């Protein structure tokens, strides 16, 4: 929860953790949430229900079209409305006045299609965009004026698509598991859990959610994990260590060190084939999957503003899906640019039993390539949801 001084106090498994609130982050999250709300409202107005949009799959086309509708930038709204009102008034003048036969015409068909000439009873023609007429161009050297004195702000060119989801199945989830990483590989489900003295790496039964293997990670706060060939790499929060395990035995084969915090981790299945790592900031860091060497960064942004608290990651194709910590938002990111290309709100999935627990936020996303859908869960949640994201 955010206090008046911008301090976030989170109760995490008996620990109280303080984080500094960021007003800019709050604004970006609010804009993303408004984008989803507008899309849902538009979908409801066109005949869909809220349940259709957020919990029953909805329509790909509807979500995409709605995203396009909301691309106007507030800064340019006043100018646009003024221009539209002026054009409406001019059209009313045309209807109320009788055009004469000696009205002046514009010099090109293009001008006629982009601006409507208003003809008065005195025979003078004035275009709404001040396009020069044939006689005016010859009679004066004064350049034509424009309808506005300043250029309107450019609208965003790539507004994220607002996605929907459909629940396909639910599985039980261990409520003592403080989920930090969640991944499916070759029909096997793996999970990393956090908290000091409670961290672990485990394998779950993909069909039932039951724990098959569970190995403790003593004295450390474990974080995200990902599968690399026959190995699994697991991060730690502030210890600056990552462990490479044998996938079948969970025996540590190698330990890597890094600067800063470790949050989420995934392996790009297409494109670079590198590891993608988050640290709670707005950056994604790329690493060599064999040596864990840092290869570079990209900032995750929406409308030019950075999005912080990027947490659990899931690489799907050539994009990265991530949750924004302390929110119910999932975003799909283009790792080449850092742009958000899809946004999804899964607040309706949060179990009622966790809503008063500030630490029990959603934090597990695993893509099942075999069925082309996702498994979603959260920290200490009693349920794993299999969903189709459309």
Secondary structure by P-SEA (a helix, b strand, c coil): ccccccbbbbbcccbbbbbbbbaaaaaaaaaaaaaaaaaaaaaaaacccccccccccccaaaaaaaaaaacccccaaaaaaaaaaaaaaaaaaaaaccccccccccccaaaaaabbbbbcccbbbbbccccccaaaaacccccccccccccccccccccbbbbbbbbccccccccccccccccccccbbbbbbbccccccccccccccccccbbbbbccccccbbbbcccbbbbbbccccbbbbcccccccccccccccccccbbbbccccccbbbbbccccbbbbbccccccccbbbbbbccccccccccbbbbcccbbbbbcccccbbbbbccccccccbbbbccccccccccccccccccbbbbccccccccccccccccccccccc
